[in-house]
Amino acid sequence: MTDAVVSLESGKKSFGSNQVLKDISLTVNKGDVLAIIGPSGGGKSTLLRCMTLLETLDGGSLAYGDLAVATDAGGRAVYGGKQVLAKAKERFGLVFQNFNLFPHYTVMKNITDPLICVQKMPKEQAEARAVELLAKMGLSGKEAMVPCELSGGQQQRVAIARALAMNPDVLFFDEPTSALDPELTREVLKVIRDLASEHMTMVIVTHEMSFARDVADRIIFMDGGVIVEQGPADQLINNPQHNRTKAFLSNYANN
């Protein structure tokens, strides 16, 4: 068995007659930081949603380590039962672009609720874990606040702490800075950089090219529902091979 944390083979997804993912295969190994870039409508967010079980694949197979979540049966994706899906959900964390915090919960409750309800962790232990993660995010003393009392960057850091609290094998980020201004973007990118330096396995859909180049090990460029080009981050950003990639990146030439 390889170090594959998550692997997708021949993933396909359509919405009506619109085929959004056309035969996508990728593997994320332990400690990898994979960035997914590309134009809007290219399939990036749908790929992430399929990998995090928010959408179901039409065809292909999906596995988390040794756990087969969906298998390909004659071109159709067949998913495991409730227990398999519940196990899979414990293996990844997901950070949304709009934070998705419970607005009426305190910061502490936002982080501890999944630990107590899903992982059945004792409350004291869950709270200790939350305090430790909030300190790591630079948010000590914010435990009793509710999301509307925090800046967008602080809310996103709470969301990252919540995802990390479950101790996932891999963290997925869907455009984690798209709702933030440049200053708050820097705050969040610093947290992700720190996680990368600790060898946290991450998959990041992003439009921050310089960040993708500096933080990711590998970049996938998606357009039209296919992987157009992939390779080491520095190489793909600085020396793209495919004309479509070159055209896309030329918009970021000053980045």
Buried (B, 14 or more C-beta within 10 A) or exposed (E): EEEBBBBBBBBBBBEEEEBBBBBBEBBBBBBBBBBBBBBEEBBBBBBBBBBBBEBEBBBBBBBBBEBBBBBBEEEEBEBBEEEBBEEBBBBBBBBBBEBEBEEEBBBBBBBBBBBBEEEEBEEEEBBEBBBEBBEBBEBEEBBEBBBEEBEBBBBBBBBBBBBBBBEBBBBBBBBBBEBBEEEBBEBBBEBBEEBBEEEBBBBBBBBBBEBBBBBBBBBBBBBBBBBBBBBBBEEBBEEBEEEBBEEBBEEBEEE
